[in-house]
């Protein structure tokens, strides 16, 4: 669970293992001994994630037993955009490689992935995947170059125990920002250092959250005019979000005096029972429980108030130099390992056996399906739930009406700039929101000018 959070919050920490594991890998089209098809695949968790690594390696062994004509050669790590093109040019890119949702558009435009449109026509699960997620892997002509395997969207994580103590209904999280502000006041009034609402403002995480605020308010961060990207956040909607944060921080005093927070600070406060709410995805909850001694029954998550949310996730694409045999083998692996509806219960049982949480809208039950498969997964999730599934029902229900927005191009550079905006509002009582946004707009335009 935490690996998804880590990859999302900062790409910087997700890339080390990939660079190391790729060294010395066989070329994309080197045949396996004995006439087998050998494919290199990314996505093997590092040894520090012992449970996830154990499950992955067990899956490799089972898949090879079921498919004796295919050898899986796993590589640790996920996606490093900085080295991706060099690895491809040097013949070091894996046959099946992991991508963030922010990557496929550029990869497809640069012809750095195989066209799998014809290869997946007979893959039944494709018709059960959410169209919006599958669209991420399509070009303008509708051809498909990859498949989604997990996704997330930002919501409002809250402490149910503090809600109850403050006279709020823990089964009805706020559905408007006015309600968030009111709930923060009531929670802060409990005293003893209790903080009603927290937000992040450093290490690119403040910018990441400001993007989430912008989407919630109905704004974008960047717009594309032809081949050019320009900033699109210096507007009344984003100013409204920043004014709300400023009012909560300085007028209401519901955000605490300590600022310059990052996600681990919010998780620590939540685990200690000192924080009422913060913006997060469901995969934060296991981290709060495992690393900061929280309890699953104490937490809930609601849909983000507003009209939109930040959507992210992951999937897999195939090396454009791969032979048809490798493409076929790679797609068989992706389907079996990540997507096959007939393996949903098996995947759940793998996590149950390791005493991992079931009931969250996250791995091993990601919210990627529609139709019968979605219903089947929901039924199995309820059957095996070992955390209070009802605590997250409003998140799933509310997300059906929100517009999902991907991260902006050159996301990490944009986030670094927008950190300064969040810091200004949360650390300076006299911060000029108009000036902060104008300064940021110019710097973000410079970052977007680098997008090719």
C-alpha positions in Angstrom: 0.0 0.0 0.0 2.6 2.5 1.0 4.6 1.9 -2.2 1.7 3.6 -4.1 1.8 6.6 -1.8 5.6 6.9 -2.1 5.5 6.8 -5.9 2.8 9.3 -6.0 4.1 11.9 -3.6 7.6 12.2 -5.1 8.9 10.5 -8.1 12.4 11.2 -6.7 12.2 8.3 -4.2 10.7 5.8 -6.6 13.4 5.6 -9.2 16.6 4.3 -7.5 15.9 0.6 -7.7 15.0 0.7 -11.4 18.2 2.3 -12.4 20.2 -0.3 -10.5 18.2 -3.3 -11.7 18.3 -2.5 -15.4 22.1 -2.7 -15.6 23.2 -5.7 -17.6 19.7 -6.7 -18.6 19.4 -8.8 -21.7 18.3 -7.2 -24.9 14.6 -7.1 -25.7 14.7 -9.8 -28.3 17.2 -12.2 -26.9 15.6 -15.7 -27.0 15.4 -17.9 -23.9 17.2 -21.3 -23.7 15.2 -24.2 -24.9 13.0 -22.2 -27.2 11.1 -20.5 -24.4 10.0 -16.8 -24.6 11.8 -14.8 -22.0 10.5 -11.4 -21.0 12.0 -8.9 -18.6 9.4 -7.1 -16.4 9.6 -4.3 -14.0 7.4 -4.0 -10.9 9.2 -6.3 -8.5 9.0 -4.6 -5.1 12.3 -4.0 -3.3 13.4 -6.4 -0.6 12.5 -3.7 2.0 8.8 -4.4 1.1 9.0 -8.0 2.2 5.3 -8.9 2.0 4.8 -7.3 -1.5 8.0 -8.9 -2.7 7.0 -12.3 -1.4 3.6 -12.1 -3.2 5.2 -10.9 -6.4 7.8 -13.7 -6.5 5.2 -16.3 -5.7 3.2 -15.0 -8.7 6.2 -15.3 -11.0 6.7 -18.9 -9.9 3.0 -19.8 -10.4 2.7 -18.0 -13.7 5.8 -19.9 -15.1 4.3 -23.2 -13.9 1.1 -22.4 -15.7 3.0 -21.2 -18.8 6.0 -23.4 -19.2 6.8 -21.7 -22.5 7.4 -18.3 -20.8 10.3 -17.2 -18.6 9.7 -14.2 -16.4 12.8 -12.2 -15.6 11.8 -9.7 -12.9 13.5 -6.4 -12.3 13.2 -4.4 -9.2 11.7 -0.9 -9.4 9.2 1.1 -11.3 9.6 4.2 -13.5 12.4 6.7 -13.9 11.4 9.3 -16.5 14.9 10.7 -16.5 16.6 7.6 -17.7 13.7 6.0 -19.7 14.7 7.2 -23.2 18.4 6.4 -22.7 17.5 2.9 -21.6 15.3 2.4 -24.6 18.0 3.7 -27.0 20.6 1.5 -25.3 18.6 -1.7 -25.5 18.2 -1.8 -21.7 14.5 -1.1 -21.4 12.5 -4.1 -20.1 10.0 -5.8 -22.3 7.1 -5.0 -20.0 7.6 -1.8 -18.1 5.7 0.1 -15.4 4.4 3.6 -16.0 2.6 6.3 -14.0 -0.6 7.7 -15.5 1.4 10.9 -16.3 3.7 9.1 -18.7 1.8 7.3 -21.5 0.9 10.4 -23.5 4.5 11.4 -24.0 5.7 7.8 -24.5 3.1 7.2 -27.2 3.9 10.5 -28.9 7.6 9.4 -29.0 6.7 5.9 -30.3 8.3 4.4 -27.2 5.7 1.7 -26.7 4.3 -1.1 -28.8 0.8 -0.8 -30.3 -1.1 -3.6 -28.6 -4.6 -2.8 -30.1 -4.8 -6.0 -32.2 -3.2 -8.1 -29.5 -5.8 -7.4 -26.8 -9.0 -7.8 -28.9 -9.5 -11.2 -27.5 -8.7 -10.2 -23.9 -12.2 -10.1 -22.2 -11.1 -8.0 -19.2 -10.4 -5.0 -21.4 -14.1 -4.4 -21.9 -14.5 -4.3 -18.1 -11.8 -1.7 -17.5 -13.0 1.9 -16.8 -13.0 3.7 -20.1 -11.4 6.8 -18.6 -8.4 4.8 -17.4 -8.0 2.9 -20.7 -8.1 6.2 -22.5 -4.9 7.2 -20.8 -3.1 4.6 -22.9 -4.7 5.6 -26.2 -3.4 7.8 -29.0 -5.5 10.3 -30.8 -6.6 7.7 -33.3 -7.8 5.3 -30.6 -5.0 2.8 -30.7 -4.0 1.3 -27.4 -0.4 1.1 -26.1 -0.9 -0.1 -22.5 -3.2 -1.2 -19.7 -4.1 0.3 -16.4 -3.6 -1.9 -13.3 -4.4 0.4 -10.3 -5.5 3.9 -9.7 -6.3 6.4 -6.9 -8.0 9.7 -6.4 -7.6 12.2 -3.7 -10.2 12.4 -1.0 -10.7 13.8 2.5 -9.2 11.5 5.2 -10.7 12.1 8.6 -10.6 10.9 12.2 -13.9 9.3 13.1 -13.1 9.4 16.8 -12.5 13.1 16.8 -15.6 13.6 14.7 -17.7 11.9 17.4 -16.0 13.8 20.2 -16.7 17.1 18.4 -20.4 16.2 17.9 -20.0 15.5 14.2 -21.5 12.4 12.4 -18.6 10.1 11.6 -20.7 8.4 8.9 -21.3 11.7 7.1 -18.0 13.4 6.2 -18.1 16.9 4.9 -19.3 17.3 1.3 -18.6 21.0 0.9 -15.6 23.2 1.9 -17.9 25.3 4.2 -18.6 22.0 6.0 -14.9 21.2 6.2 -14.2 24.6 7.7 -17.0 24.2 10.2 -15.8 20.7 11.2 -12.2 22.0 11.6 -13.5 24.6 14.1 -15.4 22.1 16.2 -12.5 19.6 16.2 -9.9 22.3 17.2 -12.3 23.4 20.0 -11.6 20.0 21.7 -8.3 21.5 22.9 -5.2 19.6 24.0 -3.4 20.6 20.8 -6.0 19.0 18.5 -5.7 20.3 15.0 -8.8 20.5 12.8 -7.3 20.4 9.4 -3.7 20.1 8.1 -2.1 20.6 4.7 1.3 20.1 3.2 3.7 22.7 1.9 7.2 21.3 1.3 9.2 18.8 -0.7 6.9 19.2 -3.7 4.0 17.9 -1.7 2.5 21.4 -1.1 2.3 21.9 -4.9 0.8 18.5 -5.3 -1.9 19.4 -2.9 -2.5 22.8 -4.4 -3.1 21.0 -7.7 -5.7 18.9 -5.9 -7.4 22.0 -4.5 -7.5 23.5 -8.0 -9.2 20.5 -9.5 -11.7 20.4 -6.6 -12.6 24.0 -7.3 -13.1 23.3 -11.0 -9.8 24.8 -12.3 -7.0 23.3 -14.3 -3.3 23.8 -13.7 -2.1 23.8 -17.3 -3.8 23.9 -20.7 -2.5 22.8 -24.1 -2.8 25.1 -27.1 -1.5 23.1 -30.1 1.9 21.8 -29.0 2.4 24.4 -26.3 1.4 24.2 -22.6 0.7 27.2 -20.5 -0.2 27.8 -16.8 -3.9 27.9 -16.1 -4.3 28.4 -12.3 -4.0 32.1 -11.8 -7.8 32.5 -11.5 -10.7 33.2 -9.1 -11.2 29.5 -8.4 -7.7 28.8 -7.1 -7.7 32.1 -5.3 -10.9 31.0 -3.5 -9.1 27.8 -2.4 -6.1 29.7 -1.1 -8.3 32.2 0.7 -10.1 29.4 2.4 -6.7 27.9 3.6 -5.6 31.3 4.7 -8.8 31.9 6.7 -8.6 28.5 8.3 -4.9 29.1 9.2 -5.0 32.6 10.5 -8.7 33.6 11.2 -9.9 30.3 12.6 -6.6 29.0 13.9 -7.7 25.5 13.1 -4.5 24.3 11.3 -2.1 24.6 14.2 1.0 26.8 14.5 3.5 24.3 13.1 3.6 24.5 9.3 6.0 23.3 6.5 4.5 19.9 6.8 4.9 16.9 4.5 2.8 13.8 4.3 4.6 11.9 7.1 3.8 14.8 9.5 0.1 14.5 8.7 0.2 10.8 9.1 1.9 11.0 12.4 -0.6 13.5 13.8 -3.5 11.4 12.5 -2.0 8.3 14.1 -1.6 10.1 17.4 -5.2 11.2 17.4 -4.3 14.9 17.1 -5.6 15.7 13.6 -9.1 15.8 12.3 -8.7 15.9 8.5 -6.3 16.2 5.6 -6.4 15.6 1.9 -5.2 12.0 1.0 -5.9 8.8 -0.9 -7.0 5.6 0.8 -3.5 4.1 0.8 -2.6 6.6 3.5 -4.7 4.7 6.0 -2.5 1.5 6.2 0.5 3.7 6.7 -1.1 5.5 9.6 -2.0 2.2 11.2 1.2 0.3 10.6 3.8 3.1 11.0 2.0 5.5 13.4 0.1 3.0 15.6 -3.4 4.0 14.5 -6.5 1.8 14.3 -8.5 1.1 11.1 -11.8 1.7 12.9 -10.7 5.3 13.8 -10.5 6.5 10.2 -12.7 7.2 7.3 -12.3 8.8 3.9 -14.9 10.8 2.0 -14.9 12.1 -1.6 -13.2 15.4 -2.1 -15.6 18.3 -1.8 -16.1 20.2 -5.1 -16.4 19.2 -8.7 -13.1 17.4 -9.4 -10.2 15.5 -8.0 -6.6 14.5 -8.7 -6.5 11.1 -10.4 -3.4 9.0 -10.5 -2.3 5.5 -10.9 -0.2 3.0 -12.7 -0.1 0.6 -15.6 2.1 -1.3 -17.9 3.3 -0.8 -21.5 5.5 -3.0 -23.8 8.8 -2.2 -25.4 8.3 -1.1 -29.0 11.3 -3.3 -30.0 9.6 -6.5 -28.6 8.8 -9.3 -31.0 5.2 -10.4 -31.5 6.0 -13.4 -29.3 7.2 -11.2 -26.5 4.2 -8.9 -26.8 1.9 -11.9 -26.5 3.8 -13.2 -23.5 3.9 -9.8 -21.9 0.2 -9.2 -22.2 -0.5 -12.7 -20.8 1.6 -11.7 -17.8 -0.1 -8.3 -17.3 -3.5 -9.9 -17.7 -2.9 -12.8 -15.3 -0.9 -10.9 -12.7 -2.9 -7.7 -12.4 -6.3 -7.9 -14.2 -7.8 -11.4 -14.5 -11.2 -11.3 -12.9 -10.9 -15.0 -12.1 -7.9 -14.3 -9.9 -9.5 -11.5 -7.8 -10.3 -13.9 -4.9 -6.8 -15.5 -5.1 -5.2 -12.0 -5.0 -7.3 -11.1 -2.0 -6.4 -14.3 -0.2 -2.7 -13.7 -0.7 -3.1 -10.5 1.2 -5.3 -12.0 3.8 -2.7 -14.7 4.5 -0.2 -11.9 5.2 -2.6 -10.1 7.4 -2.9 -7.1 5.1 -6.0 -4.9 5.0 -8.9 -5.9 2.8 -11.8 -3.4 2.4 -10.0 -0.4 1.2 -10.4 0.9 -2.4 -6.8 0.1 -3.1 -4.5 -2.9 -3.9 -5.4 -5.8 -4.0 -8.9 -4.5 -4.8 -8.2 -1.4 -7.0 -11.1 0.6 -8.4 -10.3 0.0 -12.0 -13.3 -2.1 -13.2 -16.8 -1.6 -14.5 -19.8 -3.9 -14.9 -19.8 -7.5 -13.7 -16.1 -7.5 -12.7 -16.6 -4.4 -10.6 -19.6 -6.1 -8.9 -17.7 -9.3 -8.4 -14.8 -7.5 -6.8 -17.1 -5.5 -4.5 -18.7 -8.7 -3.4 -15.4 -10.4 -2.6 -14.1 -7.4 -0.9 -17.0 -7.3 1.4 -16.7 -11.1 2.0 -13.0 -10.9 3.1 -13.0 -7.4 4.6 -10.9 -7.2 7.8 -11.2 -3.4 8.1 -14.5 -1.5 8.4 -15.4 -1.2 4.7 -18.3 1.2 5.4 -15.8 3.8 6.6 -14.9 4.3 2.9 -18.3 4.0 1.2 -18.8 7.8 0.9 -15.5 8.1 -0.9 -16.5 5.5 -3.6 -20.0 6.9 -3.9 -18.8 10.5 -4.2 -16.1 9.8 -6.7 -18.7 8.8 -9.3 -19.7 12.4 -9.7 -16.2 14.0 -9.6 -14.2 14.8 -12.7 -10.8 12.9 -12.5 -7.8 15.0 -13.6 -4.3 13.8 -14.2 -1.2 15.5 -12.9 0.1 18.3 -15.0 3.1 17.9 -17.4 6.5 18.3 -15.8 4.6 17.7 -12.6 7.5 17.7 -10.2 8.8 21.0 -11.4 5.3 22.5 -11.2 4.9 21.2 -7.7 8.2 22.7 -6.6 7.0 26.1 -7.8 3.6 25.7 -6.2 5.2 24.8 -2.9 6.1 28.4 -2.5 2.4 29.5 -2.9 1.3 27.1 -0.1 4.1 28.1 2.1 3.3 31.8 1.6 -0.3 31.3 2.6 0.4 29.1 5.6 3.4 30.8 7.1 2.7 34.5 6.4 -0.4 36.1 7.8 -0.1 39.0 5.4 0.6 36.9 2.3 -0.6 38.5 -1.0 -2.4 35.7 -2.8 -2.5 37.6 -6.1 1.2 38.2 -6.0 2.0 34.6 -5.1 0.0 33.3 -8.0 1.5 35.7 -10.5 5.0 34.8 -9.5 4.2 31.1 -9.7 2.5 31.5 -13.1 5.7 32.9 -14.6 7.8 30.1 -13.2 5.4 27.3 -14.1 5.3 28.6 -17.7 9.1 28.2 -17.8 8.7 24.6 -16.6 5.9 23.9 -19.1 8.0 25.4 -21.9 10.3 22.3 -21.5 7.5 19.9 -22.3 8.1 18.2 -25.6 
